[in-house]
């Protein structure tokens, strides 16, 4: 069983930054690919970024160059540094763990609201 708990969301003005954190339970955290997704009101959940066990990263085109995903395996935590935030980044952000080809565990989400 894996539990994921996100934190760090909030209300910020456009152009500012936020850092989200996702704390994971389980002793084998370091072996998993971890990812961030987001869901805006009325829209489907979409991929934001992922990082694998060797810290290779991937990003959605919409956040490339502005967001950075990282992980601290000693703390069982994955981060999402979000810079130059835009109103269209407003969404609930979810952390997830990947098992093979599927994302099998999800956190409860944290709200990010960017005002113009």
Rosetta blueprint (number, residue, H / E / L):
1 X L
2 X L
3 X L
4 X E
5 X E
6 X E
7 X E
8 X L
9 X L
10 X E
11 X E
12 X E
13 X E
14 X L
15 X L
16 X L
17 X L
18 X E
19 X E
20 X E
21 X E
22 X E
23 X E
24 X E
25 X L
26 X L
27 X L
28 X L
29 X H
30 X H
31 X H
32 X L
33 X E
34 X E
35 X E
36 X E
37 X E
38 X E
39 X E
40 X L
41 X L
42 X L
43 X L
44 X L
45 X L
46 X E
47 X E
48 X E
49 X E
50 X E
51 X E
52 X L
53 X L
54 X L
55 X L
56 X L
57 X E
58 X E
59 X E
60 X L
61 X L
62 X L
63 X L
64 X L
65 X L
66 X L
67 X E
68 X E
69 X E
70 X E
71 X E
72 X E
73 X H
74 X H
75 X H
76 X L
77 X E
78 X E
79 X E
80 X E
81 X E
82 X E
83 X L
84 X L
85 X L
86 X L
87 X H
88 X H
89 X H
90 X L
91 X E
92 X E
93 X E
94 X E
95 X E
96 X E
97 X E
98 X E
99 X E
100 X L
101 X L
102 X E
103 X E
104 X E
105 X E
106 X E
107 X L
108 X L
109 X L
110 X E
111 X E
112 X E
113 X E
114 X E
115 X E
116 X L
